[in-house]
Each structure stands twice: as structure tokens, then as C-alpha cells.
Amino acid sequence: MKSRATEFLVCPRCTGQLDLAEATTNGTEIMDGMLTCPPCDARYPIRGGVPRFVQNGRYAESFGYEWSLFKAVQLDAANRTSESEDAFREQTGWTRPDIEGALVLDAGVGAGRYADVVSHWGGEVVGVDLTSAVDSAFENVGRRERVHLVQADLFAMPFRPGTFQVAFSIGVLHHTPDPALAFNKVAQTIRRGGQMAIYVYPAIGLARHSSDVIRRVATRLPLPVMYWMSALAIPLYYPYRLPVLGRVLQTLLPVSPHPNWRWRWLNTFDWYTPKYQFKLTYPEVFRWFKTAGFVDIDVLEIAICMRGVKA
């Protein structure tokens, strides 16, 4: 955590200003310490460079496990591609000028894949995650000058309304117990004239029904078991590429078709292990934006990706 973070972090209980105490630093990073709220006497520890506003990942801890194992797979600098940067551009419709110089909220930072992109584009990014994934994100990007990481619940984030100029949530809201409410909580952090973009799973395709059935069993299995079972996606890539058989197999047992074997393994594990996984429709997501006061709502080509401007 950097001292700059005390300018925008507040108590999630009462929105009171936080005081920093008992700080241990390493360069520009506050590695350990305590944030205290004088109005309500709440205390929030800083551990491993990350302020902690929750004690554990609760319903989303599969992601903490996931990103401890696959922490650098999707990082462009690690895999020497621009795949995450390209995905960010496609899923938000934004380019560097939209991000440069802005204070940006990454709602569901994971291992820091998109925080990496935003920091390279000249934005100051605050990555929030409910789980221990923030530790992987800190290892990947947390020491960069314009990157801040926070372990907190999207339903009780430590920010005042209107804190951010830009906010995005890519592949996260549908993994919460109430995606519409989670959207609203993120939307509240954006100032007037600010931008928001999201990507959520669409309720389309036959394969979603098969995956939902499989998930009833998969989500009850221990995560280490699912980790190794998801590795089956690595060799299945080849029969799944066959013209007719591949389409049948993908409908009955969906796995990631990514050409890189590490990504296949990661994506398949990611599909089958989260406790919550809602599939949504364009009309309901569009209503989220309208109800939250967004205008210039843009429906992007990838399903379901939308963005808007806070009126």
C-alpha cells in the first residue's frame, strides 16, 4: 500500500477518514500496519502491502486458490503477448486516451491482468478483490507507482461515492450472489461524467446448460481435485477441433478452446469452480446502466460487454 491510498480509502462501515498507524515500510510501500477509523473505532490491518477490509474470500475463495496457481498466465509481460491488452480494448471499447491520467477502479482485480494494462496506459488503478488473489496481484503489479490493491467486498467497498473517473468489471459481477446489486455498488463509486464498462456471461448457447449441470457436481468437489480434473482440457483440445465431433463434445462437456495449454487449463478451472455463475441477457444488463443513471450506453460486439457514461 502506498501513502497516496489514504487520500481515497475510507471506512466501509461509516465512510469515515482512516488514520494510518503502526506502519512498516519497504521503499514506497507500506507493507504492514493498521488503518483505524476514529468515528466508529473500526480497525483494518495492512498485510503484505495490501489493506484488508475483509477477513477471507467467503463465497469467492476459489479465485484466491486459482490465482495462486495461475498467477502470471494471463499477464502480457509474462507470456510475451498483447492478449490481455487486446481483450481489455475489445471488452471495454476504450483506448489509451480514455484511461491516461484517470483514477480507475478495477472491480475484481484477480491476479492483476487488467490492472497491468491500465498502468501501462497511464492510468492510476485501484484493484479490489474479495479474495487472497490480491496477493498474486501484488506480486505481479503491486509495486508499480500507479497501482493500488485492496482486499474488500464489492458490496462494501472502502470508497466514497464519486471517487473514480473510470471503473470496469470484467468477468466478475456474474460470480457474485447479486450481480445487479454489485453493479450498482461499483456504479456509485463513479463521478458524474465518468465511464463504466463491464463484461458478464451471456445466457446464450446450448453449452451453458451442460456446464450448469456439471457445475452442480464440480462446485462440491475439493479445489485440488478440480485443479487436476481441469487439466483434461489440455489434451481434449485436439479432438475438440474436429469438425463435427468437436462441436458435439463442446456442447456436452464444454472446456476452454484456447490454443495455449496453460490458458485452457486456467479457463476451464475458472468455469467450473466458482460458487456463483449467473448468465445474463442484454435487456437486463442494459437496464442496470439505465437505472444507475448512465447515458451513451454502448453495446459492444463481444457478448455481453457494455459501457456507459454517468449522467
MIFIDO-703200 format. One record per residue: y negated, z negated, x of N, C-alpha, C in turn; residue in one letter. Coordinates in steps of 0.02 Angstrom, whole numbers, plus 50000, padded with zeros to 5 digits. Layout:
// residues N
YZXYZXYZXA...
END
This chain:
// residues 311
500605000050042500005000050000499385000050044M498905004050025498265004350061497745000150024K497264997550061496744993450030496364997149977S496325003749982495995007949933496295006949863R496945005349859497285004549795496994998949753A496694993949785496404988449747495804990749704T495554996649716494994999349677495215001749609E495855003749602496075006349537496655002349506F496984998149544497524994049516497234988149477L497504986849417497314981049378497934977649351V497864971749324498424968149295498664971849233C499304973649229499554977049170499574972649107P499514966149116499524961649058498834961349025R498304960549066497634959249038497104964049064C497294968749107496834973549141496314969949184T496474963849204496014960249248496034963049319G495484962149356495454964249426495934960049468Q496274963149515496774959749556496484957749623L496674951949647496484949649713497084950249760D496944951949822497464952749872497504946349914L498114943849924498214937749963498844938450005A498884934450058499484933950100499704940750127E499224944850147499384951650167499624952150239A500154956050248500394957950315500334965450321T499984967750373499834974850380500214978050437T500284984650432500554988850485500124995150486N499644995350531499165000750531498725000350469G498695005750432498295005850370498685003450309T499315001850318499744999950262499794992350256E499704989850195499864982950179500594982750161I501004980150205501734980450197502004974850152M501714969050157501924963350116501324959250097D501374955950040500824951850017500904950249943G500334948449912500344946549842499694948749809M499764951849750499184953349708499164948149653L498594944849646498534939649595497994941449545T498094939349483497614940649429497314933949408C496694932449428496394926049409496344924949334P496174930049293496114928749221496754926249187P497334929049206497954926949171498464923749218C498264922749281498684919349330499344922949345D499364929549333499954933449350499964934949425A500564935749451500644937149523501134942949531R500944947649574501354953649584501454954649660Y502084954549682502204955049754502114962149781P501954962449844501964968749882502534968149931I503024972649925503604972649970503724979649996R503844980050061503984986550090503434991750080G502814989350076502244993850069502094995949998G502464993149949502394995249879502244989149836V501694989349796501574984049747502074984549690P502354978749670502904978649621502664975249556R502614979049503502414976349438503014975449391F503604977149415504224975749379504724973049429V505224969449404505714966449449506304971049464Q506444975749417507014980249427506894986549386N507354991349395507284997749361507554998049291G507864992649269508114992049200508484998349177R508245001649125508615007249094508655013449138Y508265013749192508245019849233508515018849303A508905013649314509105012149383509565017449413E509865021749372510255027249401509825031549447S509175031949433508725035849475508585032449542F508555025849541508495022249604509085023649649G509675023449619510295025049656510285032249680Y510095036649635510085043849650509645045449710E509025042849709508555044649762508685040949827W509085035749826509285032649889509795037049925S510165041249887510675045549915510415052549931L509945054849890509705061749897508965061949914F508725057149952508005055949959507605061849985K507895065950029507505071350059507725078350037A508195078749992508485085249973507955090049946V507495087449903507015091849870506335091849904Q506285088849962505655088749999505585095250039L505045098850026504955105350059504965104850134D504655099650162504635098950235505325097950264A505775094750224506445093250249506905099250243A506835103050187507295108750178506995115350200N506375115150225506045121050254505985126750204R505815124950143505675129950091505025127950057T504815132050009504235130349968504465129449895S505095127549886505385127349819505035122249774E504895116349800504565111249759503845113249745S503505116049793502815118349781502805123849729E503275128449733503325133849684503475131149614D503935126249611504115123249547503515119549517A503145116049559502555112449535502045117249505F501935122749539501465127849515501695130849448R502345132249443502615135249382502625130449323E502765124049337502855119149283502195116049260Q501665116849299501015114149280500495119649267T500605125449296500105130749291499505129549336G499525124449377498945122749419499005126149488W498435126849519498385129249588497995124049628T497925125249692497595120349735496905118149710R496465122649686495805120449664495825115349606P496355115449565496415110549511496555103549537D496835103149597497075096749624496605094149679I496325098449717495955096549777495385091749760E495385086049793494855081049784494945076649723G495455077649683495555073749621495995067649634A495885062549593496345056849591496885058549540L497515058849562498055061749523498605056549511V498835056149449499405051749432500045055849428L500545053749467501215056549463501645051449426D501745052749361502095047949318502845049149322A503175045549367503885046449380503975049849447G503765046549500503705049849566504385051349598V504915047549579505565048749611505515047749686G505785052449723505775052049796505145055149827A504665057249784504035059649810503975067149817G504415070749783504435078049788503755081249772R503465079349715502835082449694502225078849722Y502295072449738501755069049774501645072349841A502175074749871502135078449934501705084649925D501815088349871501425094449858500695092749845V500565087749803499875085949785499495083749847V499805079949891499445077649951499285083449997S499735088450000499595094350041499055098750010H498985098249944498465102149909497785098649909W497745092949942497105089549948496955084649893G497445082849852497335077749801497505070849827G497225065749795497415058849810497885056749755E498515055749771499035054849720499275047649717V499355045149655499635038549643500305039649607V500845038349642501515039349615501795032949586G501995033249522502265027449487503005028649472V503415023649482504115024249463504365017349444D504805017249394505095010949370505605008049419L505905012349459506495010449497506355009849572T506885008049608506845007549681506775014349714S506725019749674506575026349702505925026249742A505465021549725504835021249762504945019749836V505495016449852505635015149923505805021549960D506175026049927506305032649957505665036649962S505245036249910504615039749911504165037149968A504165030649977503755027750031503995030350099F504655030650107504925033250170504745040550180E504725044450126504585051550131503835053050140N503425049950098502715051950097502225046050094V502475039950091502045034250076501525032450127G501615034450189501135032650241500575037850248R500595043050207500055047950210499405045050183R498855047450209498205044650193498045044850118E498235050250084498035051050013498615049749965R499105045649986499675044149943499725036649931V499785034749867499885027749847500505027449803H500905022349813501525021649774501535014849740L501765014849677501765008749637502425008449598V502755002749598503335001749556503104998349492Q503125002149436502874999649373503205003449316A503135000749256503405003749195502885008449166D503095014449146502625019149115502315016249051L502665011549019502415008548957501925002848971F501845000849034501384995449052501124996749122A500765002149131500525003949198499904999849217M499814998549282499264994349305498614998249317P498405002049266497795005949272497375005149208F496725005649215496295005749156496285012649126R496145013149061496075019749030495545023949066P495695030349073495205034849104495165034449180G495685031949211495665031149285495725037849321T496135042449294496325048449332495995054749306F495875059249353495615065849335496185070649316Q496765069549344497345073749333497965069249328V498425071049282499055067349277499605072349260A500195071049286500775075149268501405070849267F501885073249228502545070049225503055075649218S503435076749270503905082349273504615079649271I504975081049216505665079049210505785071649203G505315068049173505355060749170505325058049098V504865060349058504745057348992505365057248948L505785062448954506385062748912506915057748934H506815054348990507275049149013507035042148995H506525041648954506285035148932506545033748861T506535027448839506785026048771506335028748716P505715030448731505245033148681504795038248714D505005044548719504615049548755503905050448728P503815050248662503145051248633502675045548654A502925039348652502515033748672502365033948747L502865035848787502755036448859502215041748873A502235047248836501715052348843501025049448829F500965045748775500325042748756500065037948809N500525034148839500315029348890500035033048951K500355038548970500095042549025499425045749006V499395048348945498785051648922498185046948922A498295040548908497755035748906497425034648975Q497795036149028497525035049095497055040649117T497005046049078496615051849098495915051449069I495425052849110494725052749087494555059049046R494005058949011493785064748973493675070649019R493915076448998493865082349040494425082949090G494855077849094495415077949141495995082049114G496465083549158497025087949141497685084049143Q498155086249100498825083349100499325088949090M499885088449126500425093249120501095089549120A501565092149080502225088949077502775094349074I503365092149095503975096149085504495091449055Y504785093548998505325089748966505885094448947V506485091748938507055095848921506985098948852Y507155105248843507115108548777507765107648737P507695107348672508275106948628508515113948610A508745117548661508985124448651509635125348690I510035130348670510635132048707511245128148686G511825131448688512445128248669512675122948719L512515124048783512755119548835512495112448826A511925111648793511655104848785512125100448743R512485103548696512945099748654513545097348696H513785101648739514345099748783514135094148831S513555094948860513325089848907513215083148873S512975083248810512875077048774513535073448762D514055077248746514725074348736514975071248801V514915074948855515145072548920514755066248941I514115066148926513695060448945513905053948911R514225054448853514455048348820514955044548862R515335048248901515815045148948515485043849015V515115048849040514835048549107514355042649116A513955041149065513475035649071513795028849070T514445028649054514805022249055515195021049120R515225026249160515595025649224515155022749278L515435019349327515035016849383514685022549420P514095021349443513705026549477514065029449538L514405025349579514765028349636515305033249614P515635031849557516135036449530515805043049510V515245042649475514895048649454514605052549514M514435048849566514185052149626514715056949653Y515325054649658515855058949685516105064049635W516105062349572516305067249521515795073049517M515165071449527514645076649526514725081549584S515075079349636515185083849693515625089749675A515965089449618516365095149594515925101349582L515285100249571514825105849560514775110249622A514935107549680514875111449742515365117349742I516015116249735516475122049734516465125949668P516275122649612516265126149548515735131749545L515285131649592514775136849595515075143849594Y515635144649628515925151449637516265154049574Y516715150349542516985152949478516455153549424P515945149349427515415149549376514985155849382Y515035159249438514635165349448514985171549420R515615170849400515975176449371515675178349304L515635184849288515255187249230515425183949163P516055183949142516235181249077516485174049083V516955172949128517225166249137516685161149153L516215163149196515675158649216515255156349157G515115160849111514715158949053515095154049008R515745155149000516145150648960516175143648992V516295143549058516345137249094515675133449090L515125137049098514475133749097514305130949028Q514575133948977514475131348909514895125048897T515515125148922515965119548909515835113648956L515695115149019515575109949068514965111849111L514365110549085513765112649122513695108949189P513575112749241513405109949306512815113949334V512495111349383511925114849412512145121349446S511775126849433511935133149466511535134449529P511205129249555510775130249614511175132849673H510925137849710511305140649766511405135949825P510975130949831511055126049885511525120449862N512045119049900512555114349878512295107249869W511815105249910511535098549903511145097849837R510765103049821510385103049759510865103049699W511415106849704511905107049649512185100049635R512365096849688512645090149683512135085349652W511515085349679510985081149653510835082549580L510725088849563510535090649495511075088749444N511705089749463512255088149417512295080549406T512225076849460512215069549454511625067449409F511055070649418510455069149380510535070449305D510935075549288511045077249217511455072149180W511965069449215512475065649179512415058049183Y511985055449225511975048149235511425044249200T510845047249182510315043149151510525040449083P510295034349068510455031249004510165035248946K509535037448955509195041348903509095048448926Y509205053048879509075060148895508945063848829Q508315063848809508125067148747507995074548759F508175078648709507995085748709507475086748654K506945090348670506365090648626506215097848606L505765098448557505575105048532504835106348547T504655112748547503955114548560503475111348510Y503625111648444503145108848396503005101448408P503525097448422503405090248430503015088748494E503155092448548502785091348610502055093548601V501955099148566501285101548553500895096248513F501225092948465500905087648426500705081748469R501115080248520500915074848566500225076148595W500135082348620499495084048650498925083748599F499035086648540498515086848489498325079748468K498825075548454498695068748431498325064648483T498465065848547498145062148601497455064848618A497225069948582496545072448591496465077648644G496995081448657496945086848707496745093348673F496385097448711496195104148689496415109148743V496315115448728496525120748775497255119648796D497665118248748498375116948762498725123448779I499045123548836499355129648862500115128748864D500475133148831501205133148833501425137848889V501745135048939501945139048998502615142448986L502795146849031503385151049022504035147149027E504045142049067504655138049077504705133049020I505295132348989505395127748933505575120748959A505285115448930504655115348894504125112648941I503665116848960503105114849003502455116148966C502035111048961501385111648928500865107948969M500245110148959499685106748991499085106948943R498605102548954498025102348912497455098748946G496875098948914496265095748940496055090348891V495915084348916495715078748874495015079948847K494945080148781494295081648750493825075748759A
END
